Amino acid sequence: MKSKLVFKDYNPQENLLFPPNLSELIEEKHPVRVISAIIDGLDISNLIKTYKPGGTSSYHPKLLLKVLVYGYLCNIYSSRKMEQALKENIHFMWLSGMSRPDHNTINRFRSERLKGELKSIFTQIVLLLEKEGLVSLETTFVDGTKIEANANRYTFVWGRAIKKNKERIATQLEELWSYAESIAKEELQDTEPIDFKKVDAQKVSQTIEQLNEVLKDKKASSKVRQKLNYAKKNWPSNLEKYQKQEAILDQRNSYSKTDTDASFMRMKDDHMRNGQLKAAYNLQVSTNNRYILHYSTHPNPTDTKTLKPHLQDFEQCYGRTPKEIVADAGYGSEENYNLLQSKKIKPYIKYNYFRKDQKSGKVTTSNSNPKLAKIREKAFKLLNTKKGIKLRKQRCHDVEPVFAELKHNKNFKRFMLRGKNKVEIEIGLLAIAYNLKKMAKTT
């Protein structure tokens, strides 16, 4: 006897008498529940103060914060895609209580409301992790990575180019002055000597006016007169432009015109082994037990000068400094060692010649800088203690997997927002999502 073919009931047109509770459709240990519970317990009074009474009602900031954090956890970084998920994804629908804020509301909240407030929210979560015994703020592993800015890679300003252009203007102005002296020495005899090495827009304008006046009745070369006309039209405005650009540079070597906070950095080789120069930010992260304890973004491509501001920001957030810092040779400068010594922090930080010294068993001396030699000796001894060896081995297993998760698993290789403040909001949301996802796995 042949068995009868049976299918389960399926009638998509049949309506339910009572709609299902979305909570029943979500697993008890799903990360979305952890995000909701943790954010519900946060103090966001400062964030609420950014709202003004009157007008139409606003979506609750905890609702929007939950949507953003869960979006970053799911590798959804676009506000438009979050808006779509609020209509289609039961986890987003449950988080929002079936509310449907549009992409403009989500984006305004992210880029405007969270500015200056997200770091304190992130700090509260880390302190909660410490209370639960999941992390320690006493030992931190520090490292950096470069993330591409949301900027046009061809709209750049270089400090060297500005310097060259200013020098060229000064040289050509001096040549014009010398030419004027050769045919009108008597008229320029009583003028004050000009320092052509330091030129500004006002000085250049005055000098050109003076040269035009002197050469007015003289048989000057037509090329010289053309040069003076060009200089009068362009040089003062160019120098004003260079002055503004130098103010934006602020001791940097470059910046992007489409995101002036971003600097051009040599990124790691792509699959074709081409090292590319792109507008980017240097992201610094402190970790412990593979949780992110602190983050900061910097415009300088090397890690050496980032430790001081990163540590200052850490101290400002937590009201204390770690007792031990573990980092690679990129941080091993004399300034950094002295900084950590002044704050009584043990520096488990390699210096440039550490590998060489490990092989030879001798610390590399520095005849020109005996203080640096003593610092190296202390660092060498500390790094070769039992704890030093343990922490050195632990560093690559603690901080580097965090970058692998953020850049490869979460595919976060380029910022969506522009400007340092907004970029830090993106990193903050990413760090909160990363920590809560990891927390959900361990609880």
PyMOL commands that set and color helices and strands:
alter all, ss='L'
color gray80, all
select helices_A, chain A and resi 22-25+31-40+45-48+61-73+79-88+90-96+103-113+118-131+159-183+201-214+222-249+307-318+329-331+334-342+354-360+370-383+386-398+400-409+420-442
alter helices_A, ss='H'
color red, helices_A
select strands_A, chain A and resi 139-148+156-158+254-256+263-266+277-288+291-298+324-327+346-349
alter strands_A, ss='S'
color yellow, strands_A
deselect
rebuild
show_as cartoon
